[in-house]
Amino acid sequence: MASTMSVKLACVMVLCLVVGASLAKGAISCGQVISALTPCIPYVRNNGAVGVPAPCCNGIRSLNAAAQSTPERQSACNCVKALAASISGINYDLTNKLPGMCGVHSPFKISPSTNCKSVKVK
């Protein structure tokens, strides 16, 4: 019985190390991207008629701060690209102006044809 408990404890420790390592790398999930950018959706769907909401700019700034490495930027790019593709009636010109309007330089353009593998940290 003690050996079974030791094996379970060892498995939990390995799981914690794996999860901890991925968190330490600062991996960005698509869930984080969606959560951060959801406040921007009314703006890009309504041709800017509603004005840029403050939570939209806060989300853009937080994603920019979180994605510091090339893999993180590429991951964020893929998530943003997928999110944009799922929004009907999106205005891509307006979407690509948003980061600048929020004081952020975006390392990629958002479009269905964006090659996220080409996104690099400068």
Residue pairs with C-beta under 8 A, 6 or more apart in sequence:
26 66
26 68
26 69
26 72
27 72
27 75
28 63
28 66
28 67
28 72
28 75
28 76
28 79
29 79
30 78
30 79
30 82
30 83
32 63
32 66
33 63
33 76
33 79
33 80
33 83
34 79
34 83
35 59
36 58
36 59
36 60
36 62
36 63
37 56
37 59
37 60
37 63
37 80
37 83
38 59
39 53
39 55
39 56
39 58
39 59
40 52
40 53
40 56
40 59
40 60
40 95
40 98
41 87
42 50
42 53
43 50
43 51
43 52
43 53
43 56
43 94
43 98
44 87
44 90
44 91
44 94
44 95
44 98
45 87
45 88
45 89
45 90
45 91
47 91
47 94
48 91
48 94
52 98
52 101
52 102
56 98
56 102
57 101
57 102
57 103
60 98
60 99
60 102
60 104
61 102
61 103
61 104
63 76
64 99
64 104
64 106
66 72
66 76
67 73
67 75
67 76
68 121
69 121
70 119
70 120
70 121
73 107
73 108
73 119
73 120
73 121
74 116
74 117
74 119
77 108
77 114
77 116
77 119
78 116
80 110
81 110
81 111
81 112
81 114
81 116
84 90
84 92
84 95
84 110
84 111
84 112
85 112
92 110
92 111
95 110
96 106
96 109
96 110
96 111
99 105
99 106
100 106
107 119
107 120
107 121
107 122
108 114
108 116
108 118
108 119
